[in-house]
Amino acid sequence: MENRQADAVYRGNLSRLLEKVHAERGLDMAQYRPRYVERRLSSRLHALGLHTYRQYATYLDENPDEYAKLLDTLTINVTQFFRDPTVFELFRKDILPAIIKDKSARHQRMIRVWSAGCATGQEPYSLAMSFLDAMGSKADQFLLTILGTDLDRNALAAASRAEYDLALLDQIPAADQQRYLDVHGDHFSIKPRVRRHCKFEYLNLFEDRPIHVVDVIFCRNVFIYFNRAEQERVLGVFWSALARGGYLVLGRSERIGAPVSQQFELVSGRERIYRKPLNML
């Protein structure tokens, strides 16, 4: 206990550093235990030869690229199927039925989904399985397209192959495993009936032509890598991309700033789900 207290005094005020990171990048660390954050930060200080949080704060000001390394360290940014199960539980239980009901009532067949920062494809395939399950016997009545975009071309190539190590199988609900996967020895693949709804493209959110008229955007644990001005710019892209009544899903440690948040309706604060109003002036 004494060593821990001495270490905390030696490094300085952790709260001030976390407030800085939140102000600069919008990362809310309230969900993490202080001791966990201290251990993660310690690895960055050690790597840079620094001793105090104040020194590290100065280093962040002088070297903005360090934010990416810090955020990787803090968030353990590992992509996986159905990441944060409670997000997908809410999405499948409440949001998907609402989307399908609204599309049916309007006699609209097209459903478009955008996974921004899709990495090696686990999120788009999780979304495809979720939609197919929700549509059930009505699946042929809709034209479902899920677009996964990323800056990493190697990751996009892996996503297109749709083959994954068997160790990842437990991330997928048992019912979805039976319906949507084929197991081959030490790996499994996504069945064609799921794959045909997914496509993958390189896209830079700041430079490339934006996507339009999508019903759902998942952009999770990507947003925190941008500064406030960049976040507002990307939110503008998402706002323009979303159809009226469309949903935006962010990472659980990400928040929309006050000016922009007033444009969206809050669906779930805990799960960071927002909606573009259906009825707009």
C-alpha positions as CSV (number, residue, x, y, z in Angstrom):
1,M,0.0,0.0,0.0
2,E,2.8,2.4,0.9
3,N,4.6,1.7,-2.4
4,R,1.4,2.4,-4.3
5,Q,0.8,5.7,-2.5
6,A,4.4,6.7,-3.0
7,D,4.2,5.9,-6.7
8,A,1.0,8.0,-7.0
9,V,2.7,11.0,-5.3
10,Y,5.8,10.6,-7.4
11,R,3.9,10.6,-10.7
12,G,1.6,13.4,-9.8
13,N,-2.1,14.1,-10.3
14,L,-3.7,11.5,-12.4
15,S,-7.1,13.2,-12.5
16,R,-5.6,16.3,-14.2
17,L,-4.1,14.2,-17.0
18,L,-7.3,12.3,-17.5
19,E,-9.3,15.6,-17.7
20,K,-6.8,16.8,-20.3
21,V,-7.3,13.6,-22.4
22,H,-11.1,13.9,-22.1
23,A,-11.0,17.6,-23.1
24,E,-8.7,17.0,-26.1
25,R,-10.0,13.6,-27.3
26,G,-13.3,13.0,-25.6
27,L,-12.2,9.8,-24.0
28,D,-14.3,9.1,-20.9
29,M,-12.2,6.9,-18.5
30,A,-14.9,6.7,-15.8
31,Q,-15.6,3.0,-16.7
32,Y,-12.1,2.0,-15.9
33,R,-10.6,1.4,-12.4
34,P,-7.9,4.0,-11.4
35,R,-5.4,1.2,-10.8
36,Y,-5.9,-0.1,-14.2
37,V,-5.4,3.3,-15.8
38,E,-2.2,3.9,-13.7
39,R,-0.7,0.6,-14.9
40,R,-1.5,1.4,-18.5
41,L,-0.1,4.9,-18.3
42,S,3.0,3.6,-16.5
43,S,3.9,1.6,-19.6
44,R,3.9,4.8,-21.8
45,L,5.9,6.8,-19.3
46,H,8.5,4.0,-19.1
47,A,8.7,3.8,-22.9
48,L,9.3,7.5,-23.2
49,G,11.7,7.8,-20.2
50,L,9.3,10.1,-18.4
51,H,8.5,10.2,-14.7
52,T,5.5,12.3,-14.0
53,Y,2.0,12.9,-15.4
54,R,2.9,16.6,-15.9
55,Q,5.8,15.6,-18.0
56,Y,3.6,13.3,-20.1
57,A,1.0,16.1,-20.5
58,T,3.7,18.3,-21.9
59,Y,4.9,15.6,-24.2
60,L,1.3,15.1,-25.5
61,D,1.2,18.9,-26.3
62,E,4.5,18.7,-28.2
63,N,3.8,15.3,-29.9
64,P,0.1,14.9,-30.7
65,D,0.8,11.6,-32.5
66,E,1.4,10.2,-29.0
67,Y,-2.4,10.3,-28.4
68,A,-2.8,7.3,-30.7
69,K,-0.4,5.2,-28.7
70,L,-1.9,6.3,-25.4
71,L,-5.4,5.5,-26.6
72,D,-4.3,2.1,-27.9
73,T,-2.8,1.5,-24.5
74,L,-5.9,2.6,-22.6
75,T,-8.7,1.0,-24.6
76,I,-7.0,-2.3,-25.6
77,N,-8.4,-1.7,-29.1
78,V,-9.0,-5.3,-30.2
79,T,-11.7,-6.0,-32.7
80,Q,-14.0,-8.9,-32.1
81,F,-17.4,-10.4,-32.9
82,F,-20.3,-8.8,-31.0
83,R,-18.0,-6.6,-29.1
84,D,-19.7,-5.3,-25.9
85,P,-22.6,-7.8,-25.9
86,T,-25.0,-5.4,-24.1
87,V,-24.7,-3.0,-27.1
88,F,-25.8,-5.8,-29.5
89,E,-28.5,-7.0,-27.1
90,L,-30.1,-3.6,-27.2
91,F,-29.6,-3.3,-30.9
92,R,-31.1,-6.6,-31.6
93,K,-34.0,-6.3,-29.1
94,D,-35.2,-2.8,-29.8
95,I,-33.5,-1.1,-32.7
96,L,-33.6,-3.8,-35.4
97,P,-37.3,-4.5,-35.0
98,A,-38.0,-0.8,-35.2
99,I,-36.0,-0.4,-38.4
100,I,-37.7,-3.4,-40.1
101,K,-41.2,-2.3,-39.0
102,D,-40.5,1.2,-40.3
103,K,-39.1,-0.1,-43.6
104,S,-42.1,-2.4,-44.1
105,A,-44.6,0.4,-43.3
106,R,-43.0,2.7,-45.9
107,H,-42.7,-0.1,-48.4
108,Q,-38.9,0.4,-48.6
109,R,-36.7,-2.5,-49.4
110,M,-33.2,-1.0,-49.1
111,I,-31.4,-1.2,-45.8
112,R,-27.9,0.3,-45.7
113,V,-25.4,0.0,-42.8
114,W,-22.0,1.5,-42.5
115,S,-19.3,0.1,-40.2
116,A,-16.6,2.8,-40.1
117,G,-13.3,1.5,-38.9
118,C,-14.2,-2.1,-39.5
119,A,-10.7,-3.6,-39.1
120,T,-10.8,-7.3,-40.1
121,G,-14.5,-7.5,-40.5
122,Q,-15.9,-8.9,-37.2
123,E,-18.2,-6.0,-36.7
124,P,-19.8,-6.0,-40.2
125,Y,-20.4,-9.7,-40.0
126,S,-21.9,-9.4,-36.5
127,L,-24.3,-6.8,-37.9
128,A,-25.2,-9.0,-40.9
129,M,-26.0,-11.9,-38.6
130,S,-28.1,-9.6,-36.4
131,F,-30.1,-8.2,-39.3
132,L,-30.7,-11.6,-40.9
133,D,-31.9,-13.0,-37.6
134,A,-34.2,-10.0,-37.1
135,M,-35.6,-10.2,-40.7
136,G,-36.2,-14.0,-40.4
137,S,-38.5,-15.3,-43.1
138,K,-38.8,-11.7,-44.5
139,A,-35.1,-11.5,-45.4
140,D,-35.9,-11.8,-49.2
141,Q,-38.1,-8.8,-48.9
142,F,-35.2,-6.5,-48.2
143,L,-32.0,-5.5,-49.9
144,L,-29.4,-5.4,-47.1
145,T,-26.0,-3.9,-47.7
146,I,-23.4,-3.5,-45.0
147,L,-20.3,-1.5,-46.0
148,G,-17.2,-1.9,-43.9
149,T,-14.5,0.8,-44.4
150,D,-11.0,1.2,-43.0
151,L,-7.6,2.7,-43.7
152,D,-5.8,-0.6,-43.3
153,R,-5.8,-2.4,-46.7
154,N,-4.4,-5.6,-45.2
155,A,-7.2,-5.7,-42.6
156,L,-9.8,-5.1,-45.4
157,A,-8.3,-8.0,-47.4
158,A,-8.7,-10.2,-44.3
159,A,-12.2,-9.1,-43.8
160,S,-13.1,-10.0,-47.4
161,R,-11.7,-13.5,-46.9
162,A,-14.1,-14.0,-44.0
163,E,-12.0,-16.8,-42.4
164,Y,-11.1,-16.7,-38.7
165,D,-9.2,-18.6,-36.1
166,L,-11.3,-21.2,-34.2
167,A,-10.3,-19.4,-30.9
168,L,-12.7,-16.6,-31.8
169,L,-15.7,-18.9,-32.1
170,D,-16.9,-18.3,-28.5
171,Q,-17.4,-14.6,-29.3
172,I,-20.4,-15.6,-31.4
173,P,-23.8,-16.7,-29.9
174,A,-24.4,-20.4,-30.3
175,A,-27.5,-19.9,-32.4
176,D,-25.6,-17.7,-34.8
177,Q,-22.8,-20.2,-35.0
178,Q,-25.2,-22.9,-36.2
179,R,-27.0,-20.7,-38.7
180,Y,-24.2,-18.5,-40.2
181,L,-20.8,-20.3,-39.8
182,D,-18.9,-23.2,-41.4
183,V,-16.2,-24.8,-39.2
184,H,-13.1,-26.2,-40.9
185,G,-10.6,-27.8,-38.6
186,D,-8.7,-25.0,-36.9
187,H,-10.7,-22.1,-38.4
188,F,-14.2,-21.1,-39.4
189,S,-15.7,-19.1,-42.2
190,I,-18.7,-16.9,-42.6
191,K,-21.4,-18.5,-44.8
192,P,-22.1,-17.1,-48.2
193,R,-25.6,-16.1,-47.2
194,V,-24.0,-13.6,-44.7
195,R,-21.0,-12.6,-46.8
196,R,-23.1,-11.5,-49.8
197,H,-24.5,-8.7,-47.8
198,C,-21.1,-7.3,-46.8
199,K,-18.6,-5.4,-48.8
200,F,-15.3,-3.8,-47.8
201,E,-13.7,-0.6,-49.1
202,Y,-10.8,1.7,-48.2
203,L,-12.1,5.1,-47.0
204,N,-10.5,8.1,-45.3
205,L,-13.2,9.9,-43.3
206,F,-11.4,13.3,-43.9
207,E,-10.5,13.0,-47.6
208,D,-12.7,10.6,-49.5
209,R,-16.2,11.1,-50.9
210,P,-18.7,10.6,-48.1
211,I,-21.4,7.9,-48.1
212,H,-25.0,8.9,-48.1
213,V,-28.5,7.6,-47.0
214,V,-27.5,5.0,-44.5
215,D,-29.8,3.6,-41.8
216,V,-27.2,2.7,-39.3
217,I,-23.6,3.8,-38.6
218,F,-21.3,1.9,-36.2
219,C,-18.1,3.8,-35.5
220,R,-16.8,2.4,-32.3
221,N,-13.5,3.1,-30.6
222,V,-12.3,5.1,-33.6
223,F,-13.8,8.4,-32.7
224,I,-11.4,8.9,-29.7
225,Y,-8.4,9.1,-32.0
226,F,-9.5,12.5,-33.3
227,N,-9.2,15.8,-31.6
228,R,-12.4,17.9,-30.9
229,A,-12.3,19.7,-34.2
230,E,-11.8,16.5,-36.1
231,Q,-14.6,14.8,-34.1
232,E,-17.1,17.5,-35.1
233,R,-16.0,17.2,-38.7
234,V,-16.6,13.5,-38.7
235,L,-19.9,13.9,-36.9
236,G,-20.9,16.2,-39.7
237,V,-20.1,13.5,-42.2
238,F,-22.1,11.0,-40.2
239,W,-25.0,13.4,-39.9
240,S,-25.1,13.9,-43.6
241,A,-24.7,10.2,-44.3
242,L,-27.6,9.2,-42.0
243,A,-31.1,9.0,-43.4
244,R,-33.8,10.6,-41.2
245,G,-34.4,8.3,-38.3
246,G,-31.0,6.6,-38.8
247,Y,-28.9,5.4,-35.8
248,L,-25.3,6.2,-34.8
249,V,-23.5,3.8,-32.5
250,L,-20.3,4.9,-30.9
251,G,-17.8,3.1,-28.5
252,R,-18.8,2.9,-24.9
253,S,-16.0,5.2,-23.8
254,E,-16.9,7.9,-26.4
255,R,-19.2,10.8,-26.0
256,I,-20.6,13.4,-28.5
257,G,-19.8,17.0,-27.5
258,A,-22.6,19.3,-26.3
259,P,-23.1,21.4,-29.5
260,V,-23.4,18.4,-31.8
261,S,-25.3,16.2,-29.4
262,Q,-28.2,18.6,-29.5
263,Q,-28.8,17.5,-33.1
264,F,-29.2,13.9,-32.2
265,E,-31.8,12.1,-30.1
266,L,-30.3,10.0,-27.3
267,V,-31.4,6.4,-27.5
268,S,-29.1,5.0,-24.9
269,G,-26.5,7.0,-22.9
270,R,-25.0,3.8,-21.5
271,E,-24.5,2.2,-24.8
272,R,-23.7,5.4,-26.7
273,I,-26.5,5.0,-29.3
274,Y,-28.0,8.1,-30.9
275,R,-30.6,8.8,-33.6
276,K,-31.1,11.4,-36.3
277,P,-34.6,12.8,-35.7
278,L,-37.2,11.3,-38.1
279,N,-39.2,14.5,-38.2
280,M,-37.0,17.5,-39.0
281,L,-38.0,21.0,-40.1
